Amino acid sequence: MVRAVAKQHPSTLCFGVEKALLPNLLTWFYSLSPSLKNVKYLKEDFTTVSLSHADAVFLYLWPGIMDQVANKLKAELPKNAQVISCNFELPEFSLEQTEIVCIKNRRYKLYLYSVGL
Ligand SMILES: C[S@@+](CC[C@H](N)C(=O)[O-])C[C@H]1O[C@@H](n2cnc3c(N)ncnc32)[C@H](O)[C@@H]1O
């Protein structure tokens, strides 16, 4: 996902955050051919990464941590930021739009939120 966004927006710095080993091995593989200069991968727990300068956040996490994530986003994101969550709703955010996308025969539901003014 982060690579697709970075490709479409070459002047935007995009960060991918993942704490588990296996997905991080994949990002290590991608970084061997750094064709995209505007992507950085962080092997971190999402809850420890500051979001205070983020314009947009794309989430694809687990249902069990969405409460914690919602609190973090509310506390840290700039007021005009946008949030998209894949498959899991974000509590306490007002939903603007949903969209179903199918990629390689898999169906994903995207929830779009804005933090508000
Ligand atoms: C539904 S999977 C998505 C997998 C993969 N990122 C993808 O796009 O196909 C959820 C992922 O969220 C990661 N995750 C869950 N909690 C996290 C956290 N607090 N910080 C960073 N990554 C987290 C898990 O390690 C897991 O890889």
Ligand as a Chemical Component Dictionary entry (heavy atoms), coordinates in Angstrom:
data_LIG
# 
_chem_comp.id                   LIG 
_chem_comp.type                 NON-POLYMER 
_chem_comp.pdbx_formal_charge   0 
_chem_comp.three_letter_code    LIG 
# 
loop_
_chem_comp_atom.comp_id 
_chem_comp_atom.atom_id 
_chem_comp_atom.alt_atom_id 
_chem_comp_atom.type_symbol 
_chem_comp_atom.charge 
_chem_comp_atom.model_Cartn_x 
_chem_comp_atom.model_Cartn_y 
_chem_comp_atom.model_Cartn_z 
_chem_comp_atom.pdbx_ordinal 
LIG C1  C1  C 0  -4.451 -7.326 8.767  1  
LIG S1  S1  S 1  -2.699 -7.447 8.861  2  
LIG C2  C2  C 0  -2.135 -6.503 7.493  3  
LIG C3  C3  C 0  -0.937 -7.140 6.951  4  
LIG C4  C4  C 0  -0.122 -6.331 5.912  5  
LIG N1  N1  N 0  0.385  -5.090 6.507  6  
LIG C5  C5  C 0  -0.849 -6.051 4.642  7  
LIG O1  O1  O 0  -0.997 -4.884 4.276  8  
LIG O2  O2  O -1 -1.277 -6.999 3.998  9  
LIG C6  C6  C 0  -2.396 -6.447 10.256 10 
LIG C7  C7  C 0  -0.930 -6.106 10.471 11 
LIG O3  O3  O 0  -0.880 -5.120 11.494 12 
LIG C8  C8  C 0  0.317  -5.306 12.207 13 
LIG N2  N2  N 0  0.153  -4.641 13.490 14 
LIG C9  C9  C 0  -0.777 -4.908 14.446 15 
LIG N3  N3  N 0  -0.620 -4.077 15.486 16 
LIG C10 C10 C 0  0.437  -3.275 15.183 17 
LIG C11 C11 C 0  1.083  -2.212 15.873 18 
LIG N4  N4  N 0  0.681  -1.805 17.086 19 
LIG N5  N5  N 0  2.128  -1.607 15.278 20 
LIG C12 C12 C 0  2.549  -1.995 14.042 21 
LIG N6  N6  N 0  1.977  -2.987 13.335 22 
LIG C13 C13 C 0  0.935  -3.626 13.898 23 
LIG C14 C14 C 0  0.437  -6.807 12.316 24 
LIG O4  O4  O 0  1.767  -7.181 12.569 25 
LIG C15 C15 C 0  -0.072 -7.262 10.964 26 
LIG O5  O5  O 0  0.995  -7.473 10.060 27 
# 
loop_
_chem_comp_bond.comp_id 
_chem_comp_bond.atom_id_1 
_chem_comp_bond.atom_id_2 
_chem_comp_bond.value_order 
_chem_comp_bond.pdbx_ordinal 
LIG C1  S1  SING 1  
LIG S1  C2  SING 2  
LIG S1  C6  SING 3  
LIG C2  C3  SING 4  
LIG C3  C4  SING 5  
LIG C4  N1  SING 6  
LIG C4  C5  SING 7  
LIG C5  O1  DOUB 8  
LIG C5  O2  SING 9  
LIG C6  C7  SING 10 
LIG C7  O3  SING 11 
LIG C7  C15 SING 12 
LIG O3  C8  SING 13 
LIG C8  N2  SING 14 
LIG C8  C14 SING 15 
LIG N2  C9  SING 16 
LIG N2  C13 SING 17 
LIG C9  N3  DOUB 18 
LIG N3  C10 SING 19 
LIG C10 C11 SING 20 
LIG C10 C13 DOUB 21 
LIG C11 N4  SING 22 
LIG C11 N5  DOUB 23 
LIG N5  C12 SING 24 
LIG C12 N6  DOUB 25 
LIG N6  C13 SING 26 
LIG C14 O4  SING 27 
LIG C14 C15 SING 28 
LIG C15 O5  SING 29 
# 
